[in-house]
């Protein structure tokens, strides 16, 4: 794409007006909509619809007071953005807001936007080197064992809820279960789990404690990398350090941050949002219990309606251009509106967007698109699918303990996450008997194959945005260890 002609593009600069981006562009232009606080938490879909109606497929927003960006709302525009890394770079060092001194040193945006030497912040060959290290490391996870481990951990948590028939599926299940699994995957001590949950929540909420949380979180992982460099084990950290890409300790720490946030936060929110759908949408609950739909179908519906990451930072324009009819200046930040793009009426049609009648369509953009499509979607899917299936098996009469409209959401511009999901149930269904004990993590017998090169075609391939349903699991692993760990986690 070549830089636009201001007259041909209808750019307001050509007529002496000021652009709605950056303090020096404002003039008398309306203030961009804030992508933080109550508006994005209480009714993000309404916010995106209003922005689309007012501005089209790319809208000016404010990430915090005085820090503006563009929110890409259109499905086609988001694909165009993600498939042109020459014009829309992942390197946040292009961002002109900090270069102009308009980003405070303690800005809550720093943990999610600061440049790091990771696959999230690089383009071209260096991105491919680091992506191969992460993808190959994730490929060494035994999916069958991952499902067994998740099921055993889920059963242990459910067993610890007590006899009163009440639970909060966010605090006592969705937020706890992935960390029980991921601490083992990475080789972290289980006792680190509760603190890691708290730190990750501060990070993705871009709240008042996000900068301090980022520092403490990285310190934990620095210690882990040093220990695994000296004494490798059968875990993701050791496999990442041993990869032929030869990551430095700094690169390894930053990529463990990526794995923990992408894998854990996604699993937490995806689990919570799927359980909410099943508890509040009679159509889905009835069709799943009747066998006409599967849990996998519910997972896909959530990826369309309320993806675990609703907005993702970001891309930075390397030159002046036009996207979605908006003049984008060099150095501008563009936020990927994943939830908004999924609801684009130009793609779904008005009825489908309003009613959520998506059928088996898996062309959503919940995982992103292009070269930077999420590499952690496969293990995340196994964890979430197993978590939901196990809960429905154990508590078949699960129901909400409060009216659906009383449920509240975390005020994060990035994550779509409930604060709580209180439920009632009458009785447990006994879990299946345990399987013989086996070693925790064993690399597969053959070396992992390099990941397939993402498509650059004009349409979104299914394998770049979603995965097929994973096979049914076997029996869960030993219950005793997981039950005692879950008891410790619950304070017993």
C-alpha positions in Angstrom: 0.0 0.0 0.0 1.4 3.4 -0.9 0.9 6.6 1.2 -2.4 8.2 0.3 -3.1 11.3 -1.6 -4.9 13.5 1.0 -7.3 15.0 -1.5 -8.1 11.6 -3.1 -8.6 10.0 0.3 -10.8 12.7 1.6 -8.4 13.4 4.3 -9.5 16.3 6.6 -6.0 17.7 6.7 -6.5 18.7 3.1 -9.3 21.0 4.2 -7.5 22.5 7.2 -9.2 20.3 9.8 -7.4 18.5 12.6 -7.1 14.7 12.9 -8.7 13.1 16.0 -5.4 11.5 17.1 -2.8 13.0 19.4 -3.0 16.1 21.5 -1.5 18.2 18.7 -4.2 17.0 16.3 -7.3 17.6 18.4 -8.4 21.2 17.9 -12.2 21.1 18.2 -12.5 17.4 17.3 -14.7 15.2 19.5 -12.8 13.4 22.3 -12.1 9.8 21.3 -14.1 7.1 23.1 -12.3 5.7 26.1 -11.4 2.0 25.9 -11.2 1.7 29.6 -13.4 1.8 32.7 -17.1 1.1 32.9 -17.9 1.5 29.2 -15.7 -1.3 28.0 -16.6 -3.6 31.0 -20.4 -3.2 31.1 -21.3 -3.1 27.4 -18.4 -3.6 25.0 -20.6 -4.8 22.2 -22.8 -1.7 22.4 -19.6 0.5 22.5 -18.2 -1.2 19.4 -21.6 -0.8 17.6 -21.7 2.9 18.4 -18.2 3.4 17.3 -18.8 1.6 14.0 -22.0 3.6 13.4 -20.1 6.9 14.0 -16.7 6.3 12.5 -16.9 3.2 10.3 -14.6 0.2 10.5 -11.7 2.1 12.1 -12.5 4.3 15.1 -10.4 6.8 17.2 -10.2 5.7 20.9 -8.4 6.7 24.0 -6.4 4.1 26.0 -5.9 6.3 29.0 -6.3 10.1 29.4 -4.2 11.8 26.7 -3.1 8.5 24.9 -5.0 7.9 21.7 -5.1 5.1 19.3 -7.2 3.5 16.6 -9.5 0.6 17.2 -9.9 -1.7 14.1 -13.5 -2.8 14.1 -13.9 -4.3 10.6 -13.2 -8.0 9.9 -11.7 -7.2 6.5 -9.7 -4.3 7.8 -8.3 -6.4 10.6 -7.2 -9.0 8.1 -5.6 -6.3 6.0 -3.8 -5.0 9.1 -2.4 -8.3 10.3 -1.2 -9.4 6.9 0.8 -6.3 6.1 3.6 -6.2 8.7 5.7 -3.9 6.4 3.2 -1.1 6.8 1.7 -2.2 10.2 4.6 -3.3 12.4 4.4 -5.3 15.6 7.4 -3.3 16.9 6.1 -0.8 19.4 9.3 1.3 19.1 7.5 2.9 16.2 4.9 4.4 18.5 5.1 8.2 18.5 3.2 8.7 21.8 6.2 7.8 24.0 8.6 9.4 21.5 6.7 12.7 22.0 6.9 12.3 25.8 3.1 11.8 26.1 3.3 8.4 27.9 4.0 8.6 31.6 6.8 6.5 33.1 4.2 4.8 35.3 1.6 4.4 32.6 -0.7 1.4 33.1 -0.3 0.6 29.4 3.4 -0.2 29.6 3.1 -3.9 30.6 1.0 -4.5 27.5 2.7 -2.2 25.0 6.4 -1.9 26.0 8.8 -3.4 23.5 10.4 -6.7 24.5 12.6 -9.1 22.5 9.7 -11.5 21.8 7.7 -13.0 18.9 4.9 -10.5 19.8 7.1 -7.4 19.2 9.2 -8.4 16.1 8.6 -8.9 12.4 10.3 -10.8 9.6 13.1 -13.3 10.1 13.6 -12.6 13.8 9.9 -13.2 14.5 10.0 -16.5 12.7 13.1 -17.6 14.7 11.4 -16.9 18.0 8.0 -18.2 16.9 9.6 -21.5 15.8 11.1 -21.8 19.3 7.7 -21.3 21.0 5.7 -23.4 18.6 8.2 -26.3 18.7 8.3 -26.1 22.5 4.5 -26.2 22.7 4.4 -29.1 20.3 6.3 -31.3 22.8 3.3 -31.3 25.1 1.6 -34.7 25.2 -2.0 -33.7 24.5 -3.4 -37.0 25.9 -1.5 -36.4 29.2 -2.5 -32.7 29.2 -6.1 -33.7 29.1 -5.7 -36.3 31.8 -3.8 -33.9 34.0 -6.4 -31.2 33.5 -9.3 -33.6 34.3 -7.5 -34.8 37.5 -6.9 -31.3 38.6 -10.5 -30.3 37.9 -11.8 -33.3 39.9 -9.6 -32.3 42.8 -10.9 -28.8 42.8 -14.6 -29.9 42.7 -14.0 -32.4 45.5 -12.8 -29.5 47.7 -15.9 -27.3 47.4 -17.7 -28.8 50.4 -21.2 -29.9 51.0 -23.2 -26.6 50.9 -23.8 -26.8 47.1 -22.4 -23.4 46.2 -19.3 -22.3 44.4 -17.9 -19.4 42.5 -16.8 -20.9 39.1 -14.3 -18.0 38.5 -12.4 -17.8 41.8 -12.7 -21.5 42.7 -12.4 -23.1 39.2 -11.7 -21.1 36.1 -8.9 -18.9 37.6 -7.4 -21.8 39.6 -7.4 -24.7 37.2 -5.2 -23.4 34.4 -2.5 -22.3 36.9 -2.5 -25.8 38.4 -1.7 -27.1 35.0 0.6 -24.4 33.8 2.8 -24.4 36.9 3.5 -28.0 36.2 4.0 -27.4 32.5 6.6 -24.7 33.1 8.3 -26.4 36.0 7.2 -23.9 38.6 6.5 -24.9 42.2 2.7 -25.3 42.8 3.0 -22.9 45.7 3.7 -20.0 43.3 0.2 -20.4 41.7 -2.0 -18.1 43.8 0.5 -15.2 43.5 0.9 -15.7 39.8 -2.9 -15.5 39.3 -2.9 -12.2 41.1 0.0 -10.8 39.2 -1.3 -11.8 35.8 -4.7 -10.3 36.6 -3.0 -6.9 37.4 -1.0 -7.1 34.1 -3.9 -7.7 31.7 -6.3 -5.3 33.5 -3.8 -2.4 33.0 -4.7 -1.3 36.5 -2.9 0.7 39.1 -0.7 -2.1 40.1 0.2 -3.4 36.7 3.8 -2.0 36.5 4.8 -3.4 39.9 3.1 -6.7 39.0 5.0 -6.9 35.8 8.3 -6.5 37.7 7.5 -9.2 40.3 6.2 -11.6 37.6 9.4 -11.3 35.6 11.5 -11.8 38.7 9.8 -15.2 39.4 10.5 -16.3 35.8 14.2 -15.0 35.9 14.8 -17.4 38.8 13.1 -20.2 37.0 15.2 -19.8 33.9 18.4 -19.7 35.9 17.5 -22.9 37.7 16.5 -24.8 34.5 19.6 -23.6 32.7 21.6 -25.3 35.4 19.4 -28.3 35.8 17.1 -29.1 32.8 14.0 -31.1 33.3 11.0 -32.4 31.3 9.1 -29.1 31.2 8.4 -26.2 28.8 11.1 -24.0 30.3 13.8 -26.6 29.7 12.6 -27.4 26.2 12.5 -23.7 25.3 16.1 -23.2 26.5 17.3 -26.3 24.6 15.7 -25.2 21.3 18.1 -24.7 18.3 17.0 -21.1 18.2 19.4 -20.6 21.1 17.4 -18.1 23.1 19.3 -16.0 25.6 18.1 -16.0 29.2 16.4 -12.6 28.6 14.6 -13.9 25.6 13.6 -17.0 27.4 12.1 -15.0 30.3 10.1 -12.8 28.0 8.7 -15.8 26.1 7.7 -17.5 29.4 5.8 -14.3 30.1 4.1 -14.6 26.8 3.3 -18.3 27.4 1.9 -17.7 30.8 -0.3 -14.8 29.9 -1.4 -16.1 26.5 -2.0 -19.6 27.7 -3.3 -19.0 31.2 -5.3 -15.8 30.9 -6.9 -17.1 27.7 -7.8 -20.4 29.4 -9.3 -18.6 32.4 -11.5 -16.3 30.4 -12.5 -18.9 27.8 -13.6 -21.3 30.5 -15.5 -18.6 32.4 -17.2 -17.3 29.3 -18.2 -20.7 28.1 -19.7 -21.7 31.5 -21.6 -18.4 31.5 -23.0 -19.2 28.0 -24.1 -22.6 29.1 -25.8 -21.3 32.3 -27.5 -18.3 30.7 -28.4 -19.5 27.2 -31.2 -22.2 27.4 -30.7 -23.0 23.7 -27.1 -24.1 24.3 -27.7 -25.9 27.6 -30.6 -27.9 26.1 -28.9 -28.8 22.9 -25.7 -29.9 24.6 -27.5 -32.1 27.2 -29.6 -33.5 24.4 -26.5 -34.4 22.4 -27.3 -32.1 19.4 -24.3 -29.8 20.2 -21.0 -30.5 21.9 -18.9 -28.6 24.3 -16.7 -27.9 21.4 -19.6 -26.1 19.7 -20.0 -23.9 22.8 -16.3 -23.1 22.8 -16.6 -21.8 19.2 -19.7 -19.8 20.0 -17.8 -18.0 22.8 -14.8 -17.3 20.5 -17.3 -15.5 18.3 -19.4 -13.7 20.9 -17.1 -13.1 23.9 -13.5 -14.1 22.9 -11.2 -14.3 26.0 -9.1 -11.5 24.5 -11.5 -8.8 23.1 -8.9 -6.3 22.1 -5.2 -6.8 21.5 -2.3 -4.3 21.2 -1.3 -3.7 18.6 0.2 -2.6 15.4 2.1 0.6 14.7 2.0 2.4 11.4 5.4 2.7 9.7 4.2 5.3 7.2 1.2 7.5 6.5 -1.7 5.5 5.0 -5.4 5.0 4.9 -7.3 2.1 6.6 -11.0 1.8 6.7 -11.4 5.3 5.4 -9.3 6.8 8.2 -6.0 8.7 7.7 -3.4 6.8 9.8 -0.3 8.7 10.5 3.2 7.2 10.8 3.7 6.1 14.4 0.0 5.7 15.2 -1.0 2.7 17.3 -3.8 0.4 16.0 -5.6 -2.0 18.4 -6.9 -5.2 17.1 -10.7 -5.2 17.9 -11.1 -9.0 17.9 -14.6 -9.1 19.4 -15.7 -6.2 17.3 -14.4 -7.7 14.1 -16.2 -11.0 14.9 -19.5 -9.1 15.1 -18.9 -7.1 11.9 -22.3 -7.1 10.2 -20.6 -6.9 6.8 -19.4 -10.4 7.4 -22.0 -12.1 9.5 -25.1 -10.2 8.4 -27.3 -8.3 10.7 -29.4 -11.2 11.9 -26.5 -13.5 12.7 -24.6 -10.7 14.5 -27.6 -10.0 16.7 -28.8 -13.5 17.4 -25.4 -15.3 17.5 -26.6 -17.9 14.9 -23.1 -18.9 13.9 -23.5 -22.7 13.4 -20.3 -24.4 12.8 -18.5 -21.4 11.4 -14.9 -21.3 12.7 -13.7 -18.3 10.7 -13.6 -16.1 13.8 -10.5 -13.9 14.6 -10.3 -14.7 18.3 -6.7 -16.0 17.8 -5.7 -13.2 15.5 -4.6 -13.8 11.9 -1.6 -13.7 9.7 2.0 -14.3 10.8 1.2 -13.5 14.5 -1.8 -15.9 15.0 -1.7 -17.2 18.5 0.6 -20.3 18.9 -0.9 -21.4 22.2 -4.4 -22.1 21.0 -4.1 -25.9 20.9 -3.1 -26.6 24.6 -5.6 -23.8 25.6 -8.4 -25.6 23.8 -7.6 -28.9 25.5 -7.5 -27.3 29.0 -10.8 -25.4 28.5 -12.7 -28.2 26.8 -11.6 -30.7 29.5 -12.5 -28.2 32.3 -16.0 -27.6 31.0 -16.7 -31.3 30.2 -15.5 -32.4 33.6 -17.6 -29.8 35.4 -20.8 -30.7 33.5 -20.2 -34.4 34.2 -19.7 -33.9 37.9 -22.4 -31.3 38.4 -25.2 -32.0 35.9 -27.8 -29.8 37.6 -25.5 -26.7 37.8 -27.4 -23.4 37.8 -26.7 -19.7 38.4 -27.1 -18.5 41.9 -27.9 -14.9 40.8 -29.8 -13.3 37.9 -27.7 -13.2 34.8 -27.9 -9.4 34.6 -26.2 -9.2 38.0 -23.0 -10.8 36.6 -20.2 -8.2 36.3 -17.0 -8.0 34.2 -13.5 -7.0 34.9 -12.7 -3.4 33.7 -10.0 -4.5 31.3 -9.5 -3.0 27.8 -7.9 -6.3 26.7 -9.6 -9.3 28.4 -13.3 -10.2 28.4 -13.5 -11.8 31.9 -16.2 -12.1 34.6 -15.4 -11.1 38.1 -17.5 -13.9 39.5 -19.8 -16.7 38.4 -21.8 -17.9 41.5 -23.6 -21.2 41.1 -25.8 -23.7 42.9 -25.8 -27.5 42.6 -27.5 -30.3 44.5 -25.2 -33.3 44.4 -21.8 -34.5 43.0 -21.5 -37.2 40.3 -18.6 -39.4 41.4 -15.5 -39.1 39.2 -14.3 -42.0 37.2 -11.7 -44.3 38.9 -8.1 -43.2 38.6 -5.7 -44.7 36.1 -2.3 -46.3 37.0 0.3 -43.7 37.9 2.5 -42.5 35.1 5.3 -40.0 34.7 4.2 -36.4 34.5 5.7 -35.1 31.2 7.5 -37.0 28.6 8.6 -35.6 25.2 7.0 -37.4 22.2 9.0 -40.2 20.6 9.7 -38.2 17.5 11.0 -34.6 17.1 8.3 -32.0 16.6 7.6 -30.8 13.1 8.0 -27.1 12.4 4.8 -25.2 12.4 3.0 -24.7 9.1 3.6 -21.3 7.5 0.4 -19.2 8.1 -1.5 -18.4 4.9 -1.2 -15.1 3.2 -4.3 -15.7 1.0 -7.3 -13.4 0.9 -9.4 -15.5 3.2 -8.8 -16.7 6.8 -7.9 -20.4 6.8 -9.6 -22.5 9.4 -6.3 -23.9 10.7 -5.0 -20.4 11.4 -7.9 -19.3 13.6 -9.3 -22.5 15.2 -8.6 -26.1 15.7 -10.5 -29.3 15.4 -12.0 -30.8 18.5 -9.4 -32.9 20.4 -10.0 -36.6 20.9 -11.7 -37.9 24.0 -9.4 -38.5 26.9 -8.7 -41.7 28.8 -8.8 -42.0 32.5 -7.6 -39.2 34.8 -4.2 -39.5 36.6 -3.9 -40.3 40.3 -6.4 -38.4 42.4 -4.6 -38.3 45.8 -1.8 -35.9 44.8 -4.1 -33.5 43.0 -6.7 -33.6 45.8 -4.1 -32.7 48.4 -2.8 -29.9 46.2 -6.4 -28.6 45.6 -7.0 -28.7 49.3 -3.9 -26.7 50.0 -4.9 -24.2 47.3 -8.4 -23.8 49.0 -6.8 -23.2 52.4 -7.7 -26.6 53.9 
